[in-house]
């Protein structure tokens, strides 16, 4: 268990996410690493301006992408309403985001609109569908990038955490496997905010929550993943997710990160091992690996996430949240805080949510 306070860990998770998002603004989506190095040098160490003609062109170093903007919307609603109010969040999307989009990738706050939000715009604005019929089939981490705020808010209430993340996710992404992995990430972040370590034992703690009916995953095997014995009853379903595997991934990655015989050197090459693309099944193993390996070094975790190229913004944002929760707000280097646009507002929201979480 960590020695930082739950308030520090909760605020660290939120600010870690904002910092990771802003760090990715300049070098976002370079799949040619030679081109990335030509444009930004051998090692990116700080916030950078996007290059002309690339994603987020026109924004400045330290500003947020659209993912950060949406996270800020949800965070503001959570603070103002005291908890998750889906109608209020949907109202904010209807008034603060969707009117400024046009259905194309390059539009709206943050300079680039992701796949699931473009689909949301088409269904909500063009087709005028009601909320609840707006989800699409994007297979990336876009829902995690906002629902991490729910994981922090309900870190001490795993059942409520799972319920709110699942219902918020299906506003934009409806694939059951994507929803399961999104909820699993939130459950991991919730335990880290509580003070647990990201190690080989964390998944066992998550499975105990499944057994208690607090996380909605099906428990397929008996204790410690042992096979069922003759005569054992079929384990009851705890909820909507058919498999617990999304809860097991974090500890496998943490075990690999701690094993001296399993090394990814330098660590930024985690993007080559698990893949550079946006899909959640490429992103989460790399995120868990970096967050476990650099559990006490926020700077190293985020910089290795950024310098791996590809969908490095999501990799840095979600790694930043996990490591921010482990080191707490005092463990985030001050220079990253100082360089973040609207730092005072974001920090105010983060600390207000941290009070709610505590």
N, C-alpha and C positions, 0 to 999 in steps of 0.2 A: 504493500500500500504506500501511496505517496505521502510526503510530509507537507505538501502545499495544501492550502485550504480549498474547499469545494468552490468557493467564489473565484479564487485565482484560476483554478482549472477550467471552470466554465467560461470565464472571460477569455482565458488563453485559447480555448478552442475556437471561439468566435473570431477573435482577432487573428489567430493563425490562419483561418480560412480566408479572411479578407486580404491578408498579406500575400498568401499564396496566389489568390486570384489576380491581384494587382501585379505581382511578380511576372505572371505569364502574359501580361498584356502586350509587351513588345515582341518577345520571341515565340509567340503562339503558333502552333501548327507548322513547324518546319520539319518535314519528313526527310529532307536531305541535310544530314548533319554537317557536311562540308559547307553548305550554304549558311547554315546557322552560325558556324564558326567564322565564316567570312564576314557576316553582318554584325556579329556581336563579340567576336574575339574568342579565345580558347576557353574562357570560363566566365559565365555571367555571375555577377556578385550582387547586383542591386536592381532596382526598378529601371526600366528602359522605355524609351519611346518606340512605338511601332514604326517600322519603315514604311515609306510611301508606297501605296499600292497593295499593302498587305492587310491582314485582318486588323481591325481596330484602328486603321489609319485615321489620323486626326486627333486621337486622344493623346494624353501626355503621361509620362512616367508617374506611377503611383496612383493612377485612377483605376476605377473598377470596370470590369467587363459587365455585360448584361447579366451574367450569372451572379456576380456580386451585387448588382442592382436589385435583382429579385430576392436574393438573400436578405438584403437590407429592408425590402418591403415586408417580408414575413417577420423579420426580427422586430421591426417597428410595431406591427400588429400585435405580436406576442407581448411586447412591453406595455402597449397602451391598453390592451384588453385583459391583461393578466394571465392569459393562457391562449390556447389555440381556438380561434373563432374563424371557422372556414368561410362563413359568409363575408366576414370583414376582409379576409385575405383575397377572396374572389373579387370583392368590390375594388380593392386596390389594383388588382390586375386589370380590371375593366376600365379604371379611370387613369391609372398612372403608367401603364405599360402598353396595352393593346391599341389605344388610339394613336400611338406614335410608331406603330409598325405598319408594314405594307405587304407582308407575306414573303418578302424576299430575304435572302441571307444578310444583306448589308442594309440594316435599317435599325432605327430605334436606339435607346440608351445602350452605351457600351460598344456601339459600332458594328456589332455582329449578332444576329439572332439565330439561336440553335434550332435543330430540327424539331424538337418537341414543341417549342414555343411557336414556330412557324405553323405547325399543324394546329396548335391551339388557336392561333389567329384565324386560320381558315374556317375552323369549326365554330368559333365563338362570334367572329365578326362577319365573315362572308356568309356562312350558312345559318348564323344566328341560333345555334344549338344551345340548349340550356346547360349550365354546369352539371356535371355528372355524366354527360355524353360527349365529353371533349377529349378523352384520352386517346393517344395514338400508340404506335409500336416502336418508337425510338428505343434503341437497346443500349443507351449510354448512361452516364452518371448524372444527367441533368437534374433529376429529382433529388438525388443526394445533396447536390450543391446548395439546395435551399432547405431541405428537411433536416440538415445537420443542426439547425437552430431548434427544431423540435426535440432532437436527441438531447441537446443541452438542457432545454427547459424541463424535460421530463426524465432526466437522468436517474432520478430516484424512484421513478414509477414506470417500470419496464412495460407493463401492460398498456398503460396510457401512451407511452412512447411508441410502441408498435402500432397501436390503433391510429394515432394521429399521423404517423409517417405513412402508413399504408393508405389512408384515405386521402392525404394530400398528394401522394405519388400518382394515384389513378386519375387525378385531374388532368394529367398530361401523359402518363405512361401506364399502359394497362397490361402488358405482358406479365404473367404471374411470376416468372423467374426473375424478371427485372425488379418487380416489387419486393420479392423475397430478399434479393441481394441488397436492395436499398434499405429495407428494414434491418437487415443484419448489420450493415455498416452503422446504422444509428444505434443499435444495441451495443456494439463494440464501443462507440464513442461515449455512450451513456455510462458504461462501466469505467472507462478511463476518467471521466469527469468525477465519478464517485471516488476514484483513487486507486483502482486496481491497475495492475501492470499488464502491458501488452506482451505476453509471453506464452509458453507452451501450455499453460494451465487456463488461459482465459476462455477458450472454447468450452472447457469443462464447466466453467461457471455459467456460461450461456446455456449449456444443455440442462443444467440444474433448474434454470428459469423455465425452460421448456417443460421439464417434468412437473414443475409446480403450476403449470398452466398460465404463466405470465408472458411467455413469448409464443406466438401462434405458429409453431412449426411442428410437423409430424415427427415423432420419435420412433425411428425404425428399429434400432438395435437396443440391446440392454445396456446396463451401466458400463462405462469405459469402452463403448463400441464393441462389446463382446456379442457373439451370436446368441440369438434366443435359444432357450432350452425347450425340449419337448414338454408340452403342457402349458407353456407360458401363454397368457392371454395376448391377443393382439393389442399392441399399445394404442390407447385412444388418440384420436387427432386432437391437438390442442388448438387448431385454428386453420387458417386458410392455406398454409404453405406445405406442400407435399413432402418436402425433404429438408433435413436440417443442415445440409452440406454448406450452405452459405455461412452458417455459424462456425463451421470447422476450419474454413480457410484461414482466418486470422492466426490461429495457433500454429498451423503448418508453416505459414510464412515466418512467424516469429521464431519457430524452432530452426528453420533454415538460416535465418539471419544470425542466430547465436551459434550455429554449428561451425567450428573452424575448418571443417572439410567441405563446406558449401560456401564458396565466396564468389561474389560478383564484384569484380574490381576493374575500374573504379565503379562505385555504386550507381552512378548515373546510367550505366549500361543495363540496369534493371529494365529500362524501356526496350532494349533489344531482346532480353530474355522473355519477357511477358508480352511484348508488342507495343508499338507506338500508337495504334488507333484509339478511337474514342470509346469503343464498346466496353461495357462494364466489366466483362470477363477478361479484358486486357488490363484495365485500369486497377481493379481492386487488388490483385496479387502484388503488383508493384507498390501500391500505396501501403499495404500492410507490411511488406518487406522493409520499405524505407522507414516507416514509423516505428517498427520494432528495432531495426538496426541503430537508428539515431534517436532513440527514445529520450535521450537527455541532451540532445544537441539540435535545437530548432533550426539554426542556420544551415548546418550540414544537410539536414533532411530536406529542406525546401530547395536549396541550391542543387542538390543532386536530382531532385524531381524536375526542376526547370531545365537543367543542362542535358537531360535525356531526350529533348526534342519531342516531336509528335504532339499529342494532346497533353502538353506539359502544364497547361493552365489548370485543368481538372486534377492532374496528378499532384501539383503543388498545393492547390486549394484543399484537397481532402487529406493529403499528408500533413499540411499545416494545421488542420483542425485536430488531428489525432496527436501530433506532437505538442501542439499548444496545450492540449488537455493534460499531457504528461508533465510538461515543464512548468505549467501555469503561466499566468501573465508576466510575472517577474523574470521568467526564463526566456522571454522573447527579446532579442537584441533591440536596443533602443533605436538604432538607426533605421530598422524596418518600421518601427512605429512612427518615427519622425518623417519618413518619406511617403507615408500613406496619405493620399488626398482625403480631405474631410475626416482627418484622424480624430478630432475631438468629438464629432457627432457619432462616429462609429464606436469609439471607445465608450461613450456615454450609453449607447444602446447595449453594448456588450456587458458592461458592468451592471446595468439595470436588469438584464436577463439573468445574469449570474446571481443577483439577489433573489430573483424568483426561483431559480434552480435550487438555491440553498435553503 
